[in-house]
Amino acid sequence: MLKAYVDESGTHDQKVTCVAGLLYTRKNIKNLERAWKRALDCYGLEYFHSTEANGLKGQFRNSNPARRDEACSRFVGMLPKYASGGAFAYITGIDDFKVYKKKHVWNHSQYATCAYACVVLLQDIARDLEESEVDITFETGVHGQGDLKIILEKMQDSGEPLTFGTRDKKFRPLQTADILAYEGWKRLRGSLDGHKIRDSLVSLLVGIPENALKHIPVNAESLPTIVKQIESFLTKKRRLDS
């Protein structure tokens, strides 16, 4: 079993929503937690949150930019050292998404839709790594999480090999997903170019094989397939084990 941690950035944005996840082996997640704790202690932090760091807010309110940059580099540098794979799904046209929802009576939020797409990519990477099951942790309290919970429960009922739960932002492994989601959101806000975003994040996660990094734009081209998959799970009867 692989452990996955998924977070979002930009769900209240008018332009970009990005949901990202990282995969870890049990051994590496233990090593990551120890290294992360040492880094937090080094900078006097209770947790690391990208929005606070980049905006010099919260725990970084009294930090100077040089110290902030040093901390960010250390935390970002741990992602490729311990992660086995990464995935992100994103929307760069919220208006197009809303139009699609209206035309097709699609009641799920951009977060739930992107998070589902991200989960599917993480499952694909896990299979490529010859791991059949993924245990996924999401940050608690995200708008649209109720929608996602229904979808994931239906996936479980259909026999998909996944388990899931939620933790708050102080849970250290989730902070790695926060970084990836924020970095993806920041790059998409800057270019709105999905082709460049992958190259940029590959360079951010250098050390992880490129075939273990996947992404998907949730747009007019991919939405029909994503919606069809989700509706298939939602309408499928619960599997009865023989």
C-alpha positions, 0 to 999 in steps of 0.5 A: 500500500502507498500513502497519498496526501492531497491538497488544493489551492485556488478553490475560491479563485476566479481563474485557477483551481489546482488539486495536487497529491504526492505518493509515499511508501510507508518507509519514506513517509516515516523518514519524511516526518522526522526530517520535516519535524527537524525543519519546523523546529529549525525555523520555529514553526508549528507547521508549514503553509505555503500561503502564509510563507509566500505572503509573509503572514501568520507564522511568517509575519515577522520573518524577513524575505531571505529567511522565508526563502531559505525555509521554503527552499528547505521544505520544497527540497524534501518533496522529491527526496521522499515522494515516489510520485505526484499528480495534479489536476487543474481548472484554468477556465472557471467560467467554462466549468460553470457553463458546462455545469449549467448545460449538463446539470453537473452538481459537483464543485470544481474542487470535487471534480479536480480532486477526483481526477487527481485521485485517478492519476495517483491510482494510475501511478500506484499501479505503474509502481506495482502497488494495488492499494492507495490510502489517501489523506485530504485536508479537512474543511475544504469547500466541496469535500462533502461532494468528494466524500460521496464520490470516493465512497461510491468508488470503494463500493465499486471495488476500487482499492482505496481508503481515505480520510481527512486531517488538519493542516498541522499534519506534516505529510499534508504540508507537502501536498500543500506545497505542490498545490500552491506551486502549481496554482502559482505557475498556472496563475502566471502562465495559464499554460498547461504545457509549461506547467508540467515542465515547471513542476517536473523541474521542481520535483527533479529526482522523481521519474517523469513517468511517476508525475502526471497531470490533467487539465479539467476542461471542455475536452476532458470534462465529458470523460471525467463526468462519465466516470464519476456518474458511473460510480454514482449510479453503480450498485454496491458490489457484493463480495462473494 
